[in-house]
């Protein structure tokens, strides 16, 4: 339940925080570009995933998380 409600809350907060007419692709590209400029010693992971941010799909990630949890629940109750 925490996963589902947490994701819903996060997406709602993100929708309210952004400008109404912000292009999602342009926003993710700008954030990704800023991550690439971070200090590589202080932020090695963030820099490593910066390129993935541009193309990630929130819905796909959410559904993969649900699938993972349901697979685990199914395995426990066999």
C-alpha positions as CSV (number, residue, x, y, z in Angstrom):
1,X,0.0,0.0,0.0
2,X,2.9,2.3,0.8
3,X,4.3,1.9,-2.7
4,X,1.1,2.7,-4.4
5,X,0.1,5.7,-2.2
6,X,3.7,6.9,-2.1
7,X,4.0,6.9,-5.9
8,X,0.6,8.6,-6.2
9,X,1.5,11.3,-3.7
10,X,4.9,11.9,-5.3
11,X,3.3,12.2,-8.8
12,X,0.7,14.6,-7.5
13,X,3.3,16.7,-5.7
14,X,5.4,16.8,-8.9
15,X,2.4,17.9,-10.9
16,X,1.7,20.8,-8.5
17,X,5.3,21.9,-8.3
18,X,5.9,22.2,-12.0
19,X,4.7,24.9,-14.2
20,X,1.4,24.0,-15.9
21,X,2.9,24.2,-19.4
22,X,6.3,22.7,-18.7
23,X,7.3,20.2,-21.3
24,X,8.3,17.0,-19.5
25,X,11.0,16.1,-22.0
26,X,12.6,19.5,-21.8
27,X,12.5,19.5,-18.0
28,X,14.1,16.0,-17.8
29,X,16.7,17.0,-20.3
30,X,17.6,20.2,-18.3
31,X,17.8,18.2,-15.0
32,X,19.9,15.5,-16.7
33,X,22.2,18.1,-18.2
34,X,22.7,19.7,-14.8
35,X,23.5,16.3,-13.2
36,X,26.3,15.7,-15.7
37,X,28.0,18.9,-14.5
38,X,28.1,17.8,-10.9
39,X,31.4,16.9,-9.2
40,X,32.2,13.4,-10.3
41,X,33.9,12.5,-6.9
42,X,31.0,13.8,-4.8
43,X,28.1,12.5,-7.1
44,X,29.4,9.5,-9.0
45,X,26.0,7.7,-9.0
46,X,23.9,10.7,-10.0
47,X,26.3,11.4,-12.9
48,X,26.2,7.7,-14.0
49,X,22.4,7.7,-14.3
50,X,22.0,11.2,-15.7
51,X,21.6,9.9,-19.3
52,X,18.9,7.5,-18.2
53,X,16.8,10.3,-16.7
54,X,16.1,11.8,-20.1
55,X,14.3,8.7,-21.4
56,X,12.8,7.0,-18.3
57,X,9.1,6.3,-18.2
58,X,7.4,6.9,-14.8
59,X,4.5,4.6,-15.7
60,X,6.7,1.8,-16.8
61,X,8.8,2.1,-13.6
62,X,5.6,2.0,-11.4
63,X,4.2,-1.0,-13.2
64,X,7.6,-2.8,-12.9
65,X,7.5,-2.2,-9.2
66,X,4.0,-3.6,-8.9
67,X,5.0,-6.6,-10.9
68,X,8.0,-7.2,-8.6
69,X,5.8,-7.0,-5.5
70,X,3.0,-9.3,-6.9
71,X,5.6,-11.8,-8.0
72,X,7.0,-11.9,-4.5
73,X,3.6,-12.2,-2.9
74,X,2.7,-15.1,-5.3
75,X,6.0,-16.9,-4.5
76,X,5.3,-16.6,-0.7
77,X,1.8,-18.1,-1.0
78,X,2.5,-21.2,-3.2
